[in-house]
Amino acid sequence: MQTFTEENYLKTIHVLSVSPDEWVTTNALADSTMTRAASVSDMLKRLAEKGLIHYQKYQGVRLTQEGERLALKIIRKHRLWEVFLVEKLQFGWDEVHVIAEELEHIKSERLVEKLDAFLAFPQFDPHGDPIPDAEGNMPPVLYQKLSEIALGQTVIMTGVSEHAPAFLQHLAKLGIALGCQLNVQEINAFDKSITLQINNSPPLFVSHEVAKNLWVKP
């Protein structure tokens, strides 16, 4: 049985890994968890002893097959609870991440499967992140960052890679939400900020920092 902290580490390692074979550095984990590097190292040793990660002191860490399975189960619960909170309890998408962080540690697999069925088996959470199924399989995701989109192209907003409430509240003020149509009208050569038309609204500026955290598709 894993503690809440151990589960959070497994989830964070998965999120920081581009692929299952990629090594995640101790410093990256320390930054992501806002924990001292020495404390991170102690936790990694514990997870390695449990057979949940491969850990090499100067190379970093990656999940074992069992660690990956557990990480995907935690992510599945987190994202299903986010769907429930937004769709059924009418929370805002900027409110649900912290609540789901608590709910994701519920152990009952039967509850999770009932929740999935109750929600009609959603494939994506309110932020556009894919939800693993009961076997840990992810639905296909073929997105680009808005910052990579060419001048003149029109795309659909499909998700975000930054879940901080302040960021999501900023998007709401701009009128940017999942499913909206974005037309790239100008790209500033100096700072890569973008002039966008959102649906049929008047054009507005978004920073490169915002654009690189928005997932879009044609």
MOTA-V822994 format. One record per residue. RES is the residue in one small letter. OMEGA is omega in radians with two decimals (NA if undefined). Layout:
res=RES omega=OMEGA
res=RES omega=OMEGA
This chain:
res=m omega=-3.12
res=q omega=3.02
res=t omega=3.10
res=f omega=-3.11
res=t omega=3.10
res=e omega=3.10
res=e omega=3.12
res=n omega=3.11
res=y omega=3.13
res=l omega=3.13
res=k omega=-3.11
res=t omega=3.10
res=i omega=3.11
res=h omega=-3.09
res=v omega=-3.11
res=l omega=-3.11
res=s omega=3.04
res=v omega=3.10
res=s omega=-3.13
res=p omega=-3.10
res=d omega=-3.09
res=e omega=3.09
res=w omega=3.09
res=v omega=-3.08
res=t omega=3.08
res=t omega=3.14
res=n omega=3.11
res=a omega=3.10
res=l omega=3.13
res=a omega=3.12
res=d omega=-3.07
res=s omega=-3.12
res=t omega=-3.10
res=m omega=-3.10
res=t omega=3.09
res=r omega=-3.10
res=a omega=3.14
res=a omega=3.11
res=s omega=3.09
res=v omega=3.14
res=s omega=3.11
res=d omega=3.13
res=m omega=-3.13
res=l omega=3.08
res=k omega=3.13
res=r omega=3.13
res=l omega=3.10
res=a omega=3.11
res=e omega=3.11
res=k omega=3.12
res=g omega=-3.08
res=l omega=3.11
res=i omega=2.87
res=h omega=-3.06
res=y omega=3.03
res=q omega=-2.91
res=k omega=-3.05
res=y omega=3.14
res=q omega=3.13
res=g omega=-2.99
res=v omega=2.93
res=r omega=-3.06
res=l omega=2.92
res=t omega=3.11
res=q omega=3.12
res=e omega=3.10
res=g omega=3.09
res=e omega=3.13
res=r omega=-3.14
res=l omega=3.13
res=a omega=-3.13
res=l omega=3.08
res=k omega=3.13
res=i omega=3.12
res=i omega=3.10
res=r omega=-3.14
res=k omega=-3.12
res=h omega=-3.04
res=r omega=3.03
res=l omega=3.11
res=w omega=3.08
res=e omega=3.09
res=v omega=-3.13
res=f omega=-3.09
res=l omega=-3.13
res=v omega=-3.02
res=e omega=-3.02
res=k omega=-3.11
res=l omega=3.02
res=q omega=2.98
res=f omega=3.03
res=g omega=-3.11
res=w omega=3.10
res=d omega=-3.07
res=e omega=-2.84
res=v omega=-3.03
res=h omega=-3.09
res=v omega=3.13
res=i omega=3.13
res=a omega=3.08
res=e omega=3.11
res=e omega=-3.06
res=l omega=-3.08
res=e omega=-3.10
res=h omega=3.05
res=i omega=-2.98
res=k omega=-3.00
res=s omega=3.10
res=e omega=3.12
res=r omega=3.09
res=l omega=-3.13
res=v omega=3.14
res=e omega=3.05
res=k omega=3.11
res=l omega=3.13
res=d omega=3.14
res=a omega=3.12
res=f omega=-3.13
res=l omega=3.13
res=a omega=3.01
res=f omega=3.14
res=p omega=3.11
res=q omega=-3.11
res=f omega=3.13
res=d omega=-3.07
res=p omega=3.10
res=h omega=-3.14
res=g omega=3.14
res=d omega=-3.12
res=p omega=3.14
res=i omega=3.08
res=p omega=3.04
res=d omega=-3.05
res=a omega=3.12
res=e omega=3.13
res=g omega=3.13
res=n omega=3.12
res=m omega=2.98
res=p omega=-3.12
res=p omega=3.13
res=v omega=-3.13
res=l omega=-3.08
res=y omega=2.99
res=q omega=2.99
res=k omega=3.08
res=l omega=-3.14
res=s omega=-3.13
res=e omega=-3.05
res=i omega=-3.08
res=a omega=3.09
res=l omega=3.09
res=g omega=-3.08
res=q omega=3.07
res=t omega=-3.07
res=v omega=3.09
res=i omega=3.12
res=m omega=-3.03
res=t omega=-3.11
res=g omega=3.12
res=v omega=3.06
res=s omega=3.09
res=e omega=-3.05
res=h omega=-3.12
res=a omega=-3.14
res=p omega=-3.12
res=a omega=3.12
res=f omega=-3.12
res=l omega=3.07
res=q omega=3.09
res=h omega=3.09
res=l omega=3.14
res=a omega=3.11
res=k omega=3.12
res=l omega=-3.09
res=g omega=-3.14
res=i omega=-3.13
res=a omega=3.12
res=l omega=3.09
res=g omega=-3.13
res=c omega=-3.11
res=q omega=-3.11
res=l omega=3.07
res=n omega=-3.13
res=v omega=-3.05
res=q omega=3.12
res=e omega=3.05
res=i omega=-3.11
res=n omega=-3.08
res=a omega=-3.07
res=f omega=-3.03
res=d omega=3.10
res=k omega=3.01
res=s omega=-2.98
res=i omega=2.94
res=t omega=-3.06
res=l omega=2.83
res=q omega=-3.10
res=i omega=-3.00
res=n omega=3.14
res=n omega=-3.12
res=s omega=3.07
res=p omega=-3.13
res=p omega=3.05
res=l omega=-3.14
res=f omega=2.93
res=v omega=-3.13
res=s omega=3.05
res=h omega=3.14
res=e omega=3.07
res=v omega=-3.05
res=a omega=-3.09
res=k omega=3.12
res=n omega=3.10
res=l omega=3.05
res=w omega=-3.10
res=v omega=3.03
res=k omega=-3.14
res=p omega=NA
